[in-house]
Amino acid sequence: MEDTRHERAALVVVSYFIGGITAFIGFSTFTPPSLTAELSAVNQVQNTASVISGQEQLKTDPAQTSIVEYRDGVLLVATLEGNKTLSFQADEASIESDPDFATQGTHVGKLNYTSSKSAEYVFFCEVKQLASDVCSPFVYDSLRDTIYPLKRNGERVNLLIDAAADASFSGNILTIAGESSADASKPWLLGR
């Protein structure tokens, strides 16, 4: 009875059965990240002590909920795909030797940055040389996932580091040293 049709059919059925069980086990242990967050939120609602401490933490430390973070010399923004690096700290020699990062992506010293309240836009200004008193300003558009250089009348501008430190958003309008962006949907374009 070896190599009969019935044996082959039985082996195919058993193979599908084993494959189905394996897939069931594999997919039932996988939980998507968004579902994990929802499940942990449900668990916190059931645990009253956890909810109270969570609310107290939000009141005392609002930076914990921010999607923009500067940590260990790296400016990060949280996106749906994960963390994205906007600028990282490097030494002056590596900035000058690598043309890919000569204009954007690296900084030395302190990095000035701020984000709009909706976190749709992030302004940051990269210092390229420690002895310099100017920085190269950029605006990250999180919806388009694009970094734009700050421009005035179609030309790129550099800012004094002190002016960049005072940059702020009012809604999605960027204001730097008394000058504001002309369009809330394009805060990287300064105008009057």
PASE-119053 format. One record per residue (C-alpha): residue number from 1; residue in one letter; chain; x, y, z. Coordinates in steps of 0.02 Angstrom, whole numbers, plus 50000, padded with zeros to 5 digits. Each point is the difference from the previous one (the first is absolute). Layout:
BEGIN
k=NUM	r=a	c=A	xx=X	yy=Y	zz=Z
...
//
This chain:
BEGIN
k=1	r=m	c=A	xx=50000	yy=50000	zz=50000
k=2	r=e	c=A	xx=50151	yy=50113	zz=49983
k=3	r=d	c=A	xx=49991	yy=50149	zz=49882
k=4	r=t	c=A	xx=49814	yy=49987	zz=49975
k=5	r=r	c=A	xx=49888	yy=50148	zz=49967
k=6	r=h	c=A	xx=49917	yy=49985	zz=50168
k=7	r=e	c=A	xx=50166	yy=50010	zz=50093
k=8	r=r	c=A	xx=50052	yy=50154	zz=49902
k=9	r=a	c=A	xx=49832	yy=50082	zz=50032
k=10	r=a	c=A	xx=50013	yy=49960	zz=50185
k=11	r=l	c=A	xx=50176	yy=50076	zz=50006
k=12	r=v	c=A	xx=49938	yy=50158	zz=49914
k=13	r=v	c=A	xx=49856	yy=50017	zz=50123
k=14	r=v	c=A	xx=50116	yy=49972	zz=50149
k=15	r=s	c=A	xx=50124	yy=50128	zz=49929
k=16	r=y	c=A	xx=49864	yy=50131	zz=49982
k=17	r=f	c=A	xx=49939	yy=49962	zz=50175
k=18	r=i	c=A	xx=50175	yy=50021	zz=50075
k=19	r=g	c=A	xx=50027	yy=50160	zz=49898
k=20	r=g	c=A	xx=49834	yy=50070	zz=50059
k=21	r=i	c=A	xx=50041	yy=49967	zz=50182
k=22	r=t	c=A	xx=50173	yy=50077	zz=49979
k=23	r=a	c=A	xx=49925	yy=50156	zz=49920
k=24	r=f	c=A	xx=49869	yy=50012	zz=50138
k=25	r=i	c=A	xx=50134	yy=49991	zz=50134
k=26	r=g	c=A	xx=50112	yy=50124	zz=49910
k=27	r=f	c=A	xx=49866	yy=50130	zz=49968
k=28	r=s	c=A	xx=49914	yy=49984	zz=50168
k=29	r=t	c=A	xx=50161	yy=50045	zz=50093
k=30	r=f	c=A	xx=50034	yy=50152	zz=49889
k=31	r=t	c=A	xx=49918	yy=50159	zz=50060
k=32	r=p	c=A	xx=50017	yy=50157	zz=49891
k=33	r=p	c=A	xx=50076	yy=50151	zz=50092
k=34	r=s	c=A	xx=49840	yy=50103	zz=49985
k=35	r=l	c=A	xx=49899	yy=49859	zz=50076
k=36	r=t	c=A	xx=50127	yy=49984	zz=50141
k=37	r=a	c=A	xx=49977	yy=50185	zz=50042
k=38	r=e	c=A	xx=49811	yy=49980	zz=50000
k=39	r=l	c=A	xx=50010	yy=49845	zz=50110
k=40	r=s	c=A	xx=50115	yy=50086	zz=50124
k=41	r=a	c=A	xx=49879	yy=50149	zz=50005
k=42	r=v	c=A	xx=49857	yy=49880	zz=50040
k=43	r=n	c=A	xx=50105	yy=49918	zz=50137
k=44	r=q	c=A	xx=50037	yy=50172	zz=50075
k=45	r=v	c=A	xx=49815	yy=50042	zz=50008
k=46	r=q	c=A	xx=49970	yy=49842	zz=50101
k=47	r=n	c=A	xx=50143	yy=50044	zz=50118
k=48	r=t	c=A	xx=49950	yy=50164	zz=50083
k=49	r=a	c=A	xx=50169	yy=50028	zz=50085
k=50	r=s	c=A	xx=50086	yy=49991	zz=49831
k=51	r=v	c=A	xx=49882	yy=50128	zz=49924
k=52	r=i	c=A	xx=50026	yy=50124	zz=50141
k=53	r=s	c=A	xx=50190	yy=49988	zz=49992
k=54	r=g	c=A	xx=49992	yy=50017	zz=49810
k=55	r=q	c=A	xx=49899	yy=50161	zz=50014
k=56	r=e	c=A	xx=50119	yy=50071	zz=50130
k=57	r=q	c=A	xx=50147	yy=49962	zz=49887
k=58	r=l	c=A	xx=49920	yy=50093	zz=49855
k=59	r=k	c=A	xx=49969	yy=50153	zz=50108
k=60	r=t	c=A	xx=50176	yy=50007	zz=50069
k=61	r=d	c=A	xx=50098	yy=49948	zz=49845
k=62	r=p	c=A	xx=49917	yy=50047	zz=49834
k=63	r=a	c=A	xx=50162	yy=49966	zz=49905
k=64	r=q	c=A	xx=49966	yy=49814	zz=50020
k=65	r=t	c=A	xx=49858	yy=50013	zz=49874
k=66	r=s	c=A	xx=50099	yy=50100	zz=49871
k=67	r=i	c=A	xx=50041	yy=49921	zz=49833
k=68	r=v	c=A	xx=50159	yy=50105	zz=49982
k=69	r=e	c=A	xx=50148	yy=49955	zz=50108
k=70	r=y	c=A	xx=50183	yy=50049	zz=50010
k=71	r=r	c=A	xx=50098	yy=49859	zz=50080
k=72	r=d	c=A	xx=50187	yy=49963	zz=50001
k=73	r=g	c=A	xx=50036	yy=50125	zz=49861
k=74	r=v	c=A	xx=49861	yy=49936	zz=49886
k=75	r=l	c=A	xx=49841	yy=50095	zz=49954
k=76	r=l	c=A	xx=49863	yy=49869	zz=49979
k=77	r=v	c=A	xx=49820	yy=50012	zz=49946
k=78	r=a	c=A	xx=49876	yy=49859	zz=50028
k=79	r=t	c=A	xx=49906	yy=49950	zz=49842
k=80	r=l	c=A	xx=49879	yy=49861	zz=49962
k=81	r=e	c=A	xx=50145	yy=49899	zz=49930
k=82	r=g	c=A	xx=50108	yy=50028	zz=50155
k=83	r=n	c=A	xx=50129	yy=50129	zz=50051
k=84	r=k	c=A	xx=50078	yy=50107	zz=49865
k=85	r=t	c=A	xx=50165	yy=50091	zz=50023
k=86	r=l	c=A	xx=49994	yy=50182	zz=49945
k=87	r=s	c=A	xx=50176	yy=50048	zz=50055
k=88	r=f	c=A	xx=50142	yy=49919	zz=50095
k=89	r=q	c=A	xx=50151	yy=50072	zz=50088
k=90	r=a	c=A	xx=50167	yy=49974	zz=49911
k=91	r=d	c=A	xx=50173	yy=50075	zz=50005
k=92	r=e	c=A	xx=50047	yy=50139	zz=49879
k=93	r=a	c=A	xx=50122	yy=49892	zz=49900
k=94	r=s	c=A	xx=49869	yy=49869	zz=49956
k=95	r=i	c=A	xx=49874	yy=50133	zz=49947
k=96	r=e	c=A	xx=50124	yy=50078	zz=49881
k=97	r=s	c=A	xx=50059	yy=49833	zz=49929
k=98	r=d	c=A	xx=49828	yy=49925	zz=49965
k=99	r=p	c=A	xx=49909	yy=50098	zz=49863
k=100	r=d	c=A	xx=49834	yy=49910	zz=50037
k=101	r=f	c=A	xx=49990	yy=50085	zz=50170
k=102	r=a	c=A	xx=50086	yy=50164	zz=49959
k=103	r=t	c=A	xx=49837	yy=50097	zz=49982
k=104	r=q	c=A	xx=49877	yy=49904	zz=50109
k=105	r=g	c=A	xx=49997	yy=49857	zz=50125
k=106	r=t	c=A	xx=50144	yy=50039	zz=50118
k=107	r=h	c=A	xx=50043	yy=50133	zz=50128
k=108	r=v	c=A	xx=50133	yy=50042	zz=50127
k=109	r=g	c=A	xx=49968	yy=50075	zz=50170
k=110	r=k	c=A	xx=49824	yy=50044	zz=50055
k=111	r=l	c=A	xx=49852	yy=49971	zz=49885
k=112	r=n	c=A	xx=49854	yy=50122	zz=50014
k=113	r=y	c=A	xx=49832	yy=49924	zz=49957
k=114	r=t	c=A	xx=49814	yy=50023	zz=50030
k=115	r=s	c=A	xx=49842	yy=49922	zz=49933
k=116	r=s	c=A	xx=49826	yy=50062	zz=49962
k=117	r=k	c=A	xx=49867	yy=49957	zz=50128
k=118	r=s	c=A	xx=49925	yy=49872	zz=49881
k=119	r=a	c=A	xx=50176	yy=49930	zz=49970
k=120	r=e	c=A	xx=49967	yy=50014	zz=49814
k=121	r=y	c=A	xx=50157	yy=50106	zz=49980
k=122	r=v	c=A	xx=50169	yy=49996	zz=50086
k=123	r=f	c=A	xx=50121	yy=50146	zz=49986
k=124	r=f	c=A	xx=50185	yy=49967	zz=50033
k=125	r=c	c=A	xx=50159	yy=50096	zz=49966
k=126	r=e	c=A	xx=50166	yy=49909	zz=49973
k=127	r=v	c=A	xx=50166	yy=50079	zz=50049
k=128	r=k	c=A	xx=50136	yy=49937	zz=49883
k=129	r=q	c=A	xx=50154	yy=50073	zz=50088
k=130	r=l	c=A	xx=50027	yy=50027	zz=50187
k=131	r=a	c=A	xx=50075	yy=50173	zz=49974
k=132	r=s	c=A	xx=49851	yy=50056	zz=49896
k=133	r=d	c=A	xx=49861	yy=50114	zz=50063
k=134	r=v	c=A	xx=49879	yy=49948	zz=49860
k=135	r=c	c=A	xx=49903	yy=49841	zz=49966
k=136	r=s	c=A	xx=49911	yy=49921	zz=49852
k=137	r=p	c=A	xx=49811	yy=49996	zz=50031
k=138	r=f	c=A	xx=49882	yy=49862	zz=49941
k=139	r=v	c=A	xx=49818	yy=49953	zz=50022
k=140	r=y	c=A	xx=49944	yy=49819	zz=50001
k=141	r=d	c=A	xx=49824	yy=49970	zz=49932
k=142	r=s	c=A	xx=49936	yy=49841	zz=50083
k=143	r=l	c=A	xx=49853	yy=49979	zz=49882
k=144	r=r	c=A	xx=50110	yy=50005	zz=49845
k=145	r=d	c=A	xx=50147	yy=49919	zz=50092
k=146	r=t	c=A	xx=50115	yy=50131	zz=49924
k=147	r=i	c=A	xx=50132	yy=50120	zz=50067
k=148	r=y	c=A	xx=49998	yy=50174	zz=49922
k=149	r=p	c=A	xx=50133	yy=50135	zz=50017
k=150	r=l	c=A	xx=49936	yy=50165	zz=50069
k=151	r=k	c=A	xx=49984	yy=50126	zz=49857
k=152	r=r	c=A	xx=49963	yy=50185	zz=49980
k=153	r=n	c=A	xx=49954	yy=50064	zz=49826
k=154	r=g	c=A	xx=50050	yy=49831	zz=49926
k=155	r=e	c=A	xx=50176	yy=50007	zz=50074
k=156	r=r	c=A	xx=50068	yy=49891	zz=50141
k=157	r=v	c=A	xx=50042	yy=50096	zz=50157
k=158	r=n	c=A	xx=50114	yy=49975	zz=50148
k=159	r=l	c=A	xx=49949	yy=50058	zz=50174
k=160	r=l	c=A	xx=50092	yy=50064	zz=50150
k=161	r=i	c=A	xx=50002	yy=49863	zz=50130
k=162	r=d	c=A	xx=49915	yy=50117	zz=50127
k=163	r=a	c=A	xx=49858	yy=50035	zz=49877
k=164	r=a	c=A	xx=49977	yy=49813	zz=49969
k=165	r=a	c=A	xx=49989	yy=49970	zz=50187
k=166	r=d	c=A	xx=49851	yy=50119	zz=50009
k=167	r=a	c=A	xx=49906	yy=49923	zz=49853
k=168	r=s	c=A	xx=49820	yy=49950	zz=50038
k=169	r=f	c=A	xx=49841	yy=49940	zz=49918
k=170	r=s	c=A	xx=49830	yy=50083	zz=50016
k=171	r=g	c=A	xx=49887	yy=49866	zz=49929
k=172	r=n	c=A	xx=50100	yy=49950	zz=49846
k=173	r=i	c=A	xx=50074	yy=50173	zz=49971
k=174	r=l	c=A	xx=50187	yy=50005	zz=50039
k=175	r=t	c=A	xx=50066	yy=50161	zz=50077
k=176	r=i	c=A	xx=50186	yy=50040	zz=50007
k=177	r=a	c=A	xx=50072	yy=50167	zz=50056
k=178	r=g	c=A	xx=49836	yy=50091	zz=49966
k=179	r=e	c=A	xx=49978	yy=49927	zz=49826
k=180	r=s	c=A	xx=49864	yy=49870	zz=49967
k=181	r=s	c=A	xx=49964	yy=49872	zz=49866
k=182	r=a	c=A	xx=49874	yy=50061	zz=49872
k=183	r=d	c=A	xx=49905	yy=49835	zz=49984
k=184	r=a	c=A	xx=49950	yy=49881	zz=50140
k=185	r=s	c=A	xx=50015	yy=49853	zz=49880
k=186	r=k	c=A	xx=50179	yy=50050	zz=49955
k=187	r=p	c=A	xx=50084	yy=50070	zz=50156
k=188	r=w	c=A	xx=50172	yy=49982	zz=49921
k=189	r=l	c=A	xx=49961	yy=50150	zz=49887
k=190	r=l	c=A	xx=50024	yy=50164	zz=50093
k=191	r=g	c=A	xx=49906	yy=50150	zz=49940
k=192	r=r	c=A	xx=49901	yy=50150	zz=50053
//
